[in-house]
Amino acid sequence: MRQLGVSAALVAFAAGSFTSTSVDALASVRQSADSTQLDVVGPVDAAAADVEVVTETSRESVPNDTVTESDPSAKKGVETVVDEGSPGTSLVSYEVTYVDGVEVSRKQTVSVVVQEPVDKVVSVGTLEIPTVATTTPGTNQAIGQELAASLYGWTGEQWQCLSSLWSRESGWSTTAANSSGAYGIPQALPGSKMAAYGDDWRTNPTTQIKWGLAYVSGRYGTPCGAWGHFTSVGWY
């Protein structure tokens, strides 16, 4: 459009008729061309973004903790899972913002635990096996070592635990007496309980030891179980 206007002016000048009318016409042509050019390159308004804010709720897992407890009947450092436990459950609400369908932000607004988690329980052994001296033949300890092995199969570490237990309780003396009423090698309370194994329970080491072995087996399972309890609370 701009080129057409200039050509018309030049033709009019060559013909000797470049008058004010021609000038007006040229200006009009230029104005029309400028307007047309603006229409072509003018900016186009962008469409407004689609923003949406919604509330979303989901069911989520609540992790459970692990707790430890001492086990005096297990060797020191040995771990055993007592209860696996389980995770809990919570309902969690979020305020979520989407722009043109794309998530741009998420903010937690509410969280409610609907099922509490159950802790995992692990026991940790604290039992330290004692070291004992070689048993002297003919002593009460020697009788106890023989009976523990023949009647219950307790040798090695189990014998070490039993020997240490009764050394601490009575010194392996058949006449050891305590003000509480406990008596003899195993410190039966009262001592008369040992009468179930013989009327000579006051003086016979074999009678006392048999009763003591049965007591340890029935209550603690093994001598090391009894020793662990003893070292933990001071009695068995």
Secondary structure, DSSP 4 states (H G I P E B T S, - for coil): -HHHHHHHHHHHHHTT---HHHHHHHHHHHHHHHHHHHHHH---PPPPP-EEEEEEEEEEEEPPPEEEEEEEEEETT-EEEEE--B-EEEEEEEEEEEETTEEEEEEEEEEEEEE--B-EEEEEEEE-PPP-PPPPTTSHHHHHHHHHHHHH---THHHHHHHHHHHHHTTT-TT-B-TTS-BTTTTBSSGGGGGGG-TTTTT-HHHHHHHHHHHHHHHHSSHHHHHHHHHHHS--
